[in-house]
Amino acid sequence: MSSIAQLLEITDSVAAVTDQKIDRIHGITRRSRMLALNASIEAQRVGQMGRGFAVVADEVKAVSGEIAQLTDSSRGKLKGQLETLSEFGRHLAAEVDRVRGERLADLAHNAVKIADRNLYERSCDVRWWATDPALVECAAAPDQLDLARHAAKRLGIILDSYTVYLDLWIADASGRVIANGRSGRYAKVVGTDVSGQQWFKDAMATANGGEFAVADISRIPCLGGAIAATYATAIRAGGEADGQPIGAMGIFFDWEARGQAIIDGVRLGAEEKSRSRCLLLDRDHRIIADSDRHGLLSEHFPLETKGQTQGYYQDGDSLVGFALTPGYETYEGLGCYGVIIQGA
């Protein structure tokens, strides 16, 4: 429990105890007045002999009245002070939640921005690799095995330097994969028909070498079910930006590892991490990275943005900070969100 929550709890407890104690005092003074009244009646009944006792009874009654008056005054003063203290505590709690919420939203923004920067670089990679002469020659003559082997070797060299990729593929104009960079690991890729896959169709439909296609983050069966972000573009005749599409290049970014690294890198202290869950969501609020390591690609998070691109809100005992992808340079992003859910 936070110190502010403790303050509010103590304040409420003191208010309750004060009311109980004052009510008890009122009960005692009522009994005292009743005893004094009975004593006065009895003193009057016995006449001259009860005069001294009547004086004492009157004094008890007067003292009881003063105690009752003082108690009422104290109740009003204490109640006012406790209400002021409680209101201050609530205001302070709201201010702390505001600061905490804005910080969570900023951290969520930073996480999704890092994800965008990673994905922006993938869009750059696929566009310039597709102009590599070995890949162009392979796509131009898809039935020449020596060109396919040379292109595969070239893809392997690229993969040795760019370890964030699972594999790189070349498909001919009909959608048949004719070369891949990790044939030793993924031996069944060559010959696969990808003509019906969206990344291939979108790549072949690009207007020029400056355009690219991107598929939703998903599991790739030919890559052992690994989760990848797939980027693609057309391989064009002569490697020219305005050349005719003669095939397509697909690159498979190892999203599960990279996404997890981004989420695990959110700058929260150890104590905060123990009560926080960090997420990356796609445009449909499907979980694509999760610090708790569950729900990946299978769970949708009920994010409540209310039309905001960045903000926070209270969800039960938790505070939820979120931010929509801002894009990176010329890359608009995929509509992803960074989200951090933090308990009290």
N, C-alpha and C positions, 0 to 999 in steps of 0.2 A: 504494500500500500504506500502511496506517495505521502510526503509530509503534509501537503495541502489537504489530501483526503483525510489524513489523521487529524488535522486541525478542525475540519468541518465535523468530523465524527465526535471529537472531544467537545466542541462547542454545542452540538446537539445534545450530547450526554449531560453536560453541565446545565443546560437549559431544562432538561427533563428532571434532573436531580433537584434543581432549585425549585421547580414547581412542586415536586413531591414534598420537599422539606417545608416550604411555605404553607402548603395545604395542611401538613401536620401541625405546624405552629397555630394556624387558624383553628384547627380542631381543639387544640389545648386551650386556646383563649376562650373558645365557645364554652368549653367545659368549666373553665374558671369563672366565667360570668354566670353560668347556671348555678355553680356552687355559691357564688356571692349572693345571687338572688334568693336562693334557698336559705342562706344564713340570715339575710335581712328579714325574711318572713318569720323565721324562727325567733330572731331577736325581738321583733315586734310582739310575737305571741307571749313571750315571757316577761315583757314589760321592762321595768326599771333595771332588772338584773341583766337584761340583754343589751343594754346600751353600749357597753364597751365592745361587745362582739359585733354590733351593727357598724361601728366605726371601722373595724377591721374589714368587714364585708364590703363596705363602700370603697375602701382603699384597694382591695383586690379587684373590684370591678373597674376602678379607674386605671389601675396598672394594666389590666387585661385590654382595656380600650386603647391605651397608649401602644401596647405591643402590637395590637391588630393594625393600628394606623401606621406604625413603623414598618411592619411586615408588608403591607400593601404598597407603601412607598418604595421599599427595597425591591419588591417584585417588579414594579414598573420600571425602576431604574436599571435593574439587572437585565430585564427582558429587552429593553432598548439597546443596552450595550452588547448583549449577546446577539441580537438581530443585526446590529452594525458589524460585529465581528464575523458573523456568518455570511453576510452579504459581501464583505471584503474577501472572505475566503473563496466564495463562488466566483467573484470577479477575477481573483488571482488565478483560480483554476482555469477559467475560460481563457485568460491571457496565456497561461502556460500551454494550454491545448492549441491555441493559435500559433504560438511560436513553434511548438513541436510539430503541428500539422504542416506548417510552411516548410519546415526543415525536411520532413518526410517527402513532401512534394518535390522539393529541390533535389533530394537524393534519387527519387524516382526519375526525374528529368535527366539527371546525369547518367543514370544507368541506361535509359533508352537512347540517349545521345551516343553513348559509347557503342551500343549495339548498331546504331545507324552508321557510325563511322566505319565499323567493321564491314557492314554490308555495302556501303558506298565503295569501299576498296575492291570488293568482289565485282561490282559492276564495271569498274575500270579494268580489272584483270581480264575479264572475259572478252572485252572489246579489243584490247590490243593483242592478246594471245591469238585471237581468231585471224589476225593478219600475218601470223608466222608463216614463212614460205613452206615449211614442211607440212603444216596443216592444210594450206591452200592447195598444194600439189596433191596431197592425199585425197581431199574432197573432190578435186577435179578429175581424178582417175581412181575411183573407188575400188576397182577390181584389180589394181596392181598391188600385189602383196608386199613388194619391196618398199613401195612408198608408204604403205600402212605401217610396216615395221619401223621405218624411219620416223614416221610421225609419232608412233607409240613411244619410241626411244626419247624423242624430243619432249613429249608429255611427262615422261618419267623424270627427266632432268628438271623440268619445272617443278614437279612435285617434291623433289629433293630439297628445293629451296623454299617452297611454300607449303609448310607442313600443316597448315590449317585446312587443307583440302583432303577429302576422302578419295576422290578420283576425278579425272578429266576425260571427257568423251568427245569423239568426233563421229558424227552421223552423216551419211550421204543424203542427197536430196530426197530420196524415197523414205528416209527415216530409219535406215539400217545402221547400227553402230559398227563402224569399220576399224576403230582403234581406241584404246584406252591406256592410261598411263600406269595403272597398277594391275596389269594382266596376271601377275603372280598371285596377288591377293584376291582379285575378282576375275577369275578365269572365264566366267560365263557371260561376261558383258558383251564381247564382240559377237555380232550376229543378232543381238536383241533388236526387236522392232519397237521404235519409240515414236512412230509416226502418229499415234493417237494420243501421245502425252502432250499436255498443254505447253510445257516449256519449249518443245520442238516446234509446235505449230506457231507459237508466238515469235520464236526466233526467226523462222522462215518468213514471217510476215513483216519483219522490221523493214523500214523504208531505206535505211542506209547504215553505214558502219558505226554511226554515233549512237544508234539505238540498241537497247538490250531488252531481254525478257527476264522475268523473275517468277518463280512458282512459289506457292505457299510452302512454308516449312513442313516437311512430311518425312515419313519413313520411306526409304528407297529399297525395294525388295532385292534388286540386283547387287546392292551393297550390304547385304546381310541384315537388312532392316534398320540400318543406321539412320539417324535423324539428320537431315541435311537441308540447307538453304540452297536451292538450285537457281543458278544464273545462266543465261544462254544468249547467244546472238548468232546471226547468220555468218557463215564463212563465204566470202564473196570472190567472184572471179578476179584473178590477178591480185587479190588482197586489197583491192581498191574500195574506198568508202562507198562509191556509187556503183560498184560492180554487181552483177547478177548473183543472187544467192545460189550456191552450188552445194550447200550442206549446212550443218549447224554444229556449234560447239556448246557442250553443256558442262558446267563446272559445279562440283558438289562440295559446298562449304560444310565442314564438320561442325554443325550448329550445336549439337548437344554439349560438346566439350566447351565451345566458345561461349555459348549462352550461360552455361553453369559458371564459368569463370567470371563473367560479367556480374552475375547475381551475387556470387560469393565475394566479389570485390567491393560491394556496397559498403561505404564507410560507416559502419555501426560498431560500437564497442561490444565487448563480449557479453556484458549484461543485457544490452539492448537486443543483441542477436538472439538471445535465449527467449525473448518474447516477441520476436518479429518474424514475419514471413515476407520475403521479397519475390516478386514475380515480374516476368515479361509476358505480355498478352499480345495476340495478333489483333487484327482489326475487328474480329468477331468475338473478342474477349476470351479466346481459347488460350490456355496456358501453354507457352512455348519455352519457358524456363522457370524453375521453382527452387527456392533455397531449401525447401523441405523435401525436394526430390520425389515428388509424387504428383499425379495428375497431368503429367506431360503429354500434350496433344489429345488428352481424353477428357479433361475437365474444363469447364467454362466458369470464369469468375464473375459474379454478379456486380460488376463495377457500376457505380452511380456517378456519372460525370455531370449530369444536368446541363449538358451543352458546353461545359468548360474544357479547355485544353489542359489545364493544370489546376490542382487544388487539393482539398482534403475534406473529409467528413467523418462524423462519428457513426460507428456501427456497433451498437451494443456497448460493450466495455472496451472496444478497440477503436483506434484512430487509423483511417485509411488515407494515405497520401498517394496521388497519382499524377501522371504527366503523359500527354500524347507526344509521339515522336515529332521533333522539330525539323527533321530532315538534316542533311549534312551537305553543305556546299550545293552542288547542282542536283543532289539526290533527294527526292521528296520523301523517301521513307515508305514503309508498307502499312502505315496506319497503326503501328504498334503502340502499346502503352507500357510504361514502367509503373509498378504498383508496390507499395510497402504497407503491410498491415501490422500494426504494433499494439500489443496489449498494454494495459495501464501498469 
